[in-house]
Amino acid sequence: MFAKQIVTTVSSQLSWSHYLELIKVEEELKRKFYMKETINSRWSVRELQRQIGSLLYERLSLYVNKEKVLKK
């Protein structure tokens, strides 16, 4: 039941195109970061692609503990 709630919540906030971009991110922590940031910042698919391409996760990881990045 808990998993169904998560899927329902996330699926209403992201489009199929967002998911297609997110599944290309192989590392789970990185994918979760981009998913959360997409939802919180209301990124378009194009903006998500741009952020992934610009290595936002890696750049933030250089300055901040990965757990702090995920909490953002």
N, C-alpha and C positions, 0 to 999 in steps of 0.2 A: 504494500500500500504506500509506503514512504517513497519508494522509487517512482511510482506513478505520479505522486504529487510533484516531485522534482521535474519530471518530464513535462507535465502539464504546465507548470509555472514557466519553465524555460521555453517550451515550444511556443507559447503565446507571445513571447518577447523577441524571438528570433525568426527570421524567415528561412525557408529551405536553402536559399542561396548563402545565408550566413553559415548554416550547417555544412554546406559543401566546402566552404573555405576552412572551417574549423577542423574538419576531419583530415585535412591535408597536414595539419600540425601533428607530428608524430609523438612528441613528448607530452605526457599527460599534464604535468604541471603547467607547461607553457600553454597548452590548449585551454585549460581551466582559466588561466590568467586572461587570455584573449576573450574567452566567452564572458567572463565577469565584466571585463572592461567594455566589451561591446554592449552589454546590457546597461551598465551604469552610465556610460557616455552616449548611449543611443547612436552608435556608429552605423553608418550605412555599410553596405557590402564593400563598396569602393574604399571607404575609410578603413575598414578592417583589413582589406588587402594591402593598403598602403602601410598600415602600422606593422603588419607581419613582415612585409618587405623591408621596412626600415629597421627591423630587429629591435622593436621597442622593448620587448621582454629582456633580451640580452643586455641592452643598454642600461635598463633600470637595475638589472641584477648586478651590474658592476658597482653600483653605488649603494644598494640596499640589500639587506638579507632577503632571500627568496620568499620566506614566510611573510615578511612585511609587504612584499610585492603582491603576493596572492591576496592578502587582506584588503589591499587597496581596491 
